[in-house]
Amino acid sequence: MEKWINSLQTKTPQEGFELAITLAQKGIQYTQPSEKIRKKLRPKYSEDAENLIASSQVIAIHFETVAAANNYWYKRG
């Protein structure tokens, strides 16, 4: 696999959230490397509320990790 992430550091919470989404997407790509199969499965889960909630939970967990890595974007002084 190609190296695609160098750091969890982001300038803003918005960038951190976008990184969390990317982390979730990359996790799916690693788990199911076949783009053809992913595209075949997408219609099934994209209309299922439980699957969408599970996806949101994965993104939230990644965002929590990114936020911690960025000291919750706390500015001192």
N, C-alpha and C positions, 0 to 999 in steps of 0.2 A: 504494500500500500504506500501511496505517496504521503509525504509529510505535509500536513495541511494546517496544523496548529502549532504556533510557536509559544503562545502564552495565553493565560486566562485573563490577563490584564486588559481592561477596556477603559476608555476615557469617561464614558457615561453609563448610567443604568440602561438607557435605550440600547446602546451597543452591547451591553452585557446580556440583555434579553435576546437580542438577535444572535449572539454567540450561543446562547442556550438552545435556541431553535436549531442552529447548525449542528450542535452537539447531538441533539436528538435525531436529526436527519442522518447524520453520519453513523450513528449507532444502528439505525435501520439498514443502511448500506452495508455495514460490516456483517450484520446478522443475516441479511438476505442480499448477497452480491448481485443477483440477477435482476437487472432493471426490468426485463420482460415480466418476470413474476411479480415484482413490486407493482408494476402498472396494472397487472391483471387483478391483484388483490385490492388495490386502492378503492375501487367503487364499493366493495363490500364493507370496508371499515369507515369510509368517509360519510356514510349515512347512518351509522350506528352510534347512538348517543354514548353508550358505555365505552366504546373504543375511542371516541373523541375525548371523553373525559380522561381516559387512561393516557392519551397522548399529551393532554394538558398537564397531567401530573408529572410525566417524564420531563417535560420542558421546565416545570416549576422546580423540580429537583436539580436540574442542571443550572437553573438561574440561581438557586440558593448557593450552589458551589461557586459559581462565577462571582456572585456578590461577596461571598466570604473571601475569595482570592483578591478582591478589590477593596478589602476592608470596608465593605458596604458603602464605598464612595464617600467615606467620612472625610471632611475637610477640617483640619485643625486650624485654630487661630482665627 
